[in-house]
């Protein structure tokens, strides 16, 4: 037999296996980073990822993390003097059971202030201002009995422009009619539009009403501007994600009164 007819002792597949493992490691790291940003603990994330297939979808991972929140919250006993405010993730916090027997569950929670632009752009994949995203968030809180909900968006969003795509704008009109949505003011000076900084309205109302902020923005500039706001934002920021067109946030991470 000629030497060039001998079978290759090192098939090509042996070289592809390390690449596949590397891809899995990169995907695993990306998933961990994503849910860390949502406030979940590193140990909980690893626990869930280890229990699921390596190609598990975001929605499945988030569902398992929320189950862990639920189990831990209802399985742990309250400790006197423990902090009430848990802004993100699923650390133990006060649950709905704190409300009295004749009290509505929503009364246990603080007012909700929603960063409409952040939510809409997140739902629109950073390309489109998706009003449906705002509706999904409002519905999520409304279905849980919360009624003190305020959404802020800039006034100029009332006027669609080619360079600023917006979808389902009728939702804004409906939320405004229900007195849930508030437009931050703007005006024209010498033909140029002067837009007020809507982030300031969001943080100020949440601070003044002792509420929470729904956003994935950390408002670093406002934190640097005001030390009181810095502490407030750190404690009262409720982050979220959209999974398969469904809004997800850990209800047990909602700061309570």
N, C-alpha and C positions, 0 to 999 in steps of 0.2 A: 504494500500500500504506500502510495506517495505521501510524504509528510504533509503536503498541503490539503490532503483529503481527510486528515485526522479531525475528529470533532473538536470544537473549541472548548477547552476545559473551563473557560470563564464566560458563560453566556452573558449577553447584554443585560438580561433582567437583573443580574446581580448588581449592576451599576445603578439601576433605576430604583432599587429598594431604599437606599439611603436618602435619595431625593424625596421619595414618598414620605418617609419618616420625618424628614425636615419640613415638608409642607404641613404635615399634621401638627408638628410642634409650633410652627408659625401660626396656624389657625387656632390652636389651643391658646397660645399667648394672646392673640388678638381678642379672643372671647373673654379671657380673664380681664384684660385691660378695659374692655367695653363695659363689663358689669361692675368693675371697680369704680368706674366713672359714675355709675348709677347709684353708688353708695353701698353696695353689698360687700360683705367682708370677704377677704381672700380665702379663708378656710371654708366658708359656705359655698363659694364659687367652685373651688376645687372638689368639694364633696359632691356637688351636683354634676359637674363635668365627668367625674369618675363613674358616676352611676348611669350615665347616658352614653349612647354611641358617639364616636368621635365626630360624626357628621350631623349631630343633633341640631335642629333649627333653633333660632333665637327664641321663638315663642315657647318651645318646649322647655328650654333652659330657664326662661323667666318664670314659667308656671311652677317649676320645681322650687325655685328660689322663694317665690311667694308662699308656697306650701310650708317651707322651712320657717318663714316669718310667722305664719299662722300657728304652727306647732309650738314654736318657742314661746310665743306670746301667751298662749293659753296654757302652756305647761309650766310656766315660771310663776313664782309667787312675788307679789310686789314687796319691795323693801323700803321701809320708812326712810325718807330723806333721799331716795334715789331720784335722779333728774327726770323731769317729765318730758323734756323736749328732745326728741330724736329726729333729726332732720331728714336722714336718708338711710337707705339700706334696711336691715332687719334686725337691729339691736333691740333688746327688750325694751318695751315702752308701754305706757298705759293704754288699755284697750277700751272698747266700747262698753265693757261691763262696769266702768266707773260711773256711768250715768245711773241716776236713781230709777226706781221701778216705774215711776210715772213720768219720766223724762224722755223726750225724744232722743234717739241715738245721736242725731246731728248736733244736739245742744252740747255734746261733749267736745266738739271740735271747734277750732277757731275759724274766723272768716278766711275765705280763699281768694287770693288775688292772682290772676293768670296773666302771664306775659304772652299776649296774643300773637305778637309778631314772631316770637321764638317758637311757639307751638305750631303756628301755621307754616312757617318756613321749614321746620323739622318734618312735618307731615308731607310737605311738598318736595322733599329731598333737596332742600336748599336752592331749588330752581323756581318753584312756584309758591305763591302765597295761598295755601290751601285752607279755605275757611272750614272745610269739613273737619280738619284736625282740631280746630277750636271747638266745634260742635261735639266731637268725640270726648274731649276733656270735660266740657260742661256736663255732658250726659253722665260721665263716669261719677262725678261728684253728686250730681242730682239724684242718680239712682241709689246712692248711699244715704240719702236723706238730707244732704247739705243744701241750704238755700241761700246763705250769705256768700254769693259768688260774684266776683267782678272781673271782667276781662278788659284790658287796656290795649288799644291799638292806635296808631297815628291817624289823624283826621284825613290825610291825603290818600289813604287807602279807599276812601269813598269814591275816588276818581280813578278808574282803571287807566293805566298807561301801557303802551306797547313794551316798554323796557321793564315793566314791573307786572309780570303775569299774576293774575288772581283768578281763582276758581270758586264757584258756588257762592258768589257774593251775596245772594239773597239771605244766606245764613246770618250775615252781619246785621241786616235790617231786622230780622226776627229777634236776634239777641238784644239789639238796641231797644226794640219795642217792649221786650220783657224786662228792660232796665237791668240787664246783666252786663251788656257791653257799653264801654265808655270810650269816646274818642279823645285822644290828647290833642290840644289845640295847635293850630298853625295859622300863619298869616302871610300875606304877600307884601314885600317891601321892594319898591322899585322894580316890580316885575319878577322878583325872585321870592320863592317860597321859604319862609323861615319856619323850621319845624322844631317844636319843643322836644326835649329829651324824654321820651316816654318811660325809660328805665327809672327815672327819678320819681315819676308819678307812681309807678308800680311799687317801688320800695317804700316810698313815703306812706302810701295808703296802708300797706301791710304793717308797717311799723306803728302808725297811729292807731290802727284798729286791733293791734296785737294779733295779727293773722299770720298766714303762711304765704309763701310765694311759689307758684308753680312755674318752673323754668329750668332749662339746662345751662343758663347763663350764670356765671359766678359774680357778675357785677363788680369786678375787681376795682374799677375806677371809683365807684361809689364807696366801696369798702375803704379805700385809701383816703377818701374825702372826709368820711365821718366815722370815728371809732365806734360810736354806738350802733351805727348801721352795719359796721363790719361784724360785730358780735351777733347782731340780729340775723343777718344774712346767713352766717355760718350755722345758726341754730334752726332757722325757719325755711330753708330752701328745700323744696320737695322736687326731686328730679324724676324723670320719666323716660319712657321709650314708646315707640309705636312698633308693634309686632303683628304682621299680617293685617294691617289696617285696623288694629285694635290698640287703644290706649292702655298702657300698663304703668301702674305705680303701686307701691306697697302701702295698702291702707293702714297697716300697723305702724308705718313710719310717720303717720300724720301727727303733728304735735297737738296735744290736747290741752284743754284749759286746766 
